[in-house]
Amino acid sequence: MKRAQNIALILLGLVAAASLFAGVLASSSYSEQFRDSLSAMPSTRFPLGTDELGRDRFARLLYGTRVSLLLAPAAALLSTLIAALVGGTAGYLGGKWERAVTSGIDLFLSLPWLFLLLTVRALLPLNTSPVTSVIITFLLLGCLGWATPARIVRAGTRTLVHSDYLVQARANGVSGIRLFWRHLLPNLRPILLAQFWISVPVFILSEANLGLLGLGVSEPLPSWGAMLRELENYTAILHNPWMLAPAALLVVVVCCLQLVLRTEDGIPC
């Protein structure tokens, strides 16, 4: 298992490095159109050919990887912070506050949050700029994916509240706010870190689903989801199998992330 984790880390590092140096590896911009090379076959100039608008698929794959790999961790960080505040506060205060927050979390989890995400995004303007669409997608993913981590954080907080060192700190007169920020939250770090890494592949797939439906990052800025929309044309895939490169890369990255998140016994961290 350790060897598989090392291989996964190397692959993730190579993918991240390639996306960061997309300007060096790609011979053209992701939005540049070569009208004399529409739907061109793979060549030295275009390793993955061009799309129907004459844009370099290899360049778009590199830049799209950068967008997706930056967007998912950012959304995971936001959702983890919300979960820490909501779940940590509920578990720390207890009583009616915990019951109210737990009921809210259960209600939120009863809704299929992916379909809720699609509904909310569909209600927003579609003719937004690429930068605005990235921000909207990031905020939606982060603000709608906090419930499950919050539930786990609340349970971990309830365990820590009754631990000996917190009881002793409270007996020594440490204020409630200081107790929460200086003693409780730092000890929740392993739980929060695990929830962050678990959320990253979930948000990568969520962004891909949004982009596949045309509700993610706006053109001409590429992302994995936006590039996967080309796969709707089944006939084109038969003649241009290299169009599957974004889907293959998505599967590889998600699988590598799942391997990294597992311990030697195969149990999630």
VENBELTA-V332045 format. One record per helix or strand of 3 or more residues. SS is the DSSP state (2 for helix, 1 for strand). FROM is the first residue (numbers start at 0). TO is the last residue. If there is no record, write none. Layout:
ss;from;to
SS;FROM;TO
SS;FROM;TO
This chain:
ss;from;to
2;1;19
2;21;24
2;56;92
2;94;109
2;112;122
2;129;143
2;146;160
2;163;170
2;175;186
2;188;211
2;223;231
2;233;238
2;240;259
